[in-house]
Amino acid sequence: MKNELQIKFGQRVRELRKKRGWSQEEFADKCGLDRTYVSGIERGVRNPTLVVIGILATGFDIQVYDLFKP
């Protein structure tokens, strides 16, 4: 069963990415991650480490805590 927190986090990542008009591939390249990994995060099937969460925040040019805002 998927973890609800992972799902909500993934939805937030997708929301921020789409607001910027980026494809998954563009965002993944910006972060130095594989597109399929970003896809897994957005779908809630990947459980990113704190390091990856920091990379995502840097890719968005926001603070880590902003990734957890509703």
N, C-alpha and C positions, 0 to 999 in steps of 0.2 A: 504494500500500500504506500502510495506517495505521501510524503510528509507535507502537511498543510503549509508550514513555514517555507519550505522549498518552493511550493507552488506560488505562494504570494510573492516571494522574492523574485521568482522568475517573471511573474506578471509585471512587477515594478521595473525590472530590467528592460523588458519588451516595451513598456510604456515610455520610458525615458529614451530608448533607442528610436522608436517611431516618432516621438516629438521632434527629434533632431533630423528626421528624414533619412536615416541611415539604414542600409540593408544589414542583415546579419553579417554578411561577408565584410562590408566596410567597417563595421564596429569591431569585428573579430580582428581584422588587420590592424586597426588602430590600437588594439589592446595587446597584440602579439599572441592571440589565441586562435585555435582552430574554429572555423565556423560551426562545425558539428558540436563542439563543446559549448559554444554560446547558445546554440539551439537547444541543447540538453538543459542548460540552466533555465532558459526561458520556458521550457515545457515542465520544469519542476522535477526532471528525472536525474539531474546532476546536483550534487551537494558540494558547492564550491568551498574551498578553504578560505581562511582569512586573507591569505596572500592574494588569491584570485579576486576576492571581493575588493581588496585594495586596488588591484589592477583595473577592475571594472570602474571603480570610482574615478581613478585617474583618467581612464578613457573618456568618461563623461565630463571630466574637469569639475567634479563636485567632491564634497566630503563624504567619507564612508557612511556617516549617519544619515545622509540624504538618500541613500539607497533604501533605507528602511522606513522612510516617511510614507504615510498612506497617500 
